[in-house]
Amino acid sequence: MKTKVSKKINKKYGKTIKKIRIMLNLNQHGLAKLLNTAQATISNSENGNRYMSFRNCHKLVKLAQQQNIEVKLEDILPID
């Protein structure tokens, strides 16, 4: 069971992922296709239900940076 604190943290990262996706002018399906993952994975990540995998976060950061969107891995993935 998730605590309220961890749910808020997940939502923070999810909002950032959604913001990047919108800046890339993609819907969830389009982003999922580029990341070679399911649309449900994008939805769950954006809604704070789960973290995106390291691999997908890395790919998303690379895509964003190619479009001159300033983002770091730490912005979308909790790194301790």
Residue pairs with C-beta under 8 A, 6 or more apart in sequence:
2 10
7 48
8 48
9 78
10 48
10 49
10 50
10 51
11 47
11 48
12 48
13 45
13 48
13 51
13 52
13 75
13 76
13 77
13 78
14 45
14 46
14 47
14 48
15 46
16 71
16 75
16 76
17 42
17 45
17 46
17 52
17 60
17 76
18 46
20 60
20 64
20 69
20 71
20 76
21 27
21 28
21 31
21 42
21 46
23 64
23 67
23 69
24 31
24 63
24 64
24 67
24 69
26 34
28 39
28 42
28 43
28 46
29 39
31 42
31 60
32 38
32 39
32 41
32 42
34 59
34 63
35 41
35 42
35 56
35 59
35 60
37 53
37 56
41 50
41 52
41 56
42 52
44 50
45 51
45 52
51 77
51 78
52 60
52 76
52 77
54 77
57 73
57 76
57 77
58 73
60 71
60 76
61 71
61 72
61 73
61 75
61 76
64 71
65 71
73 79
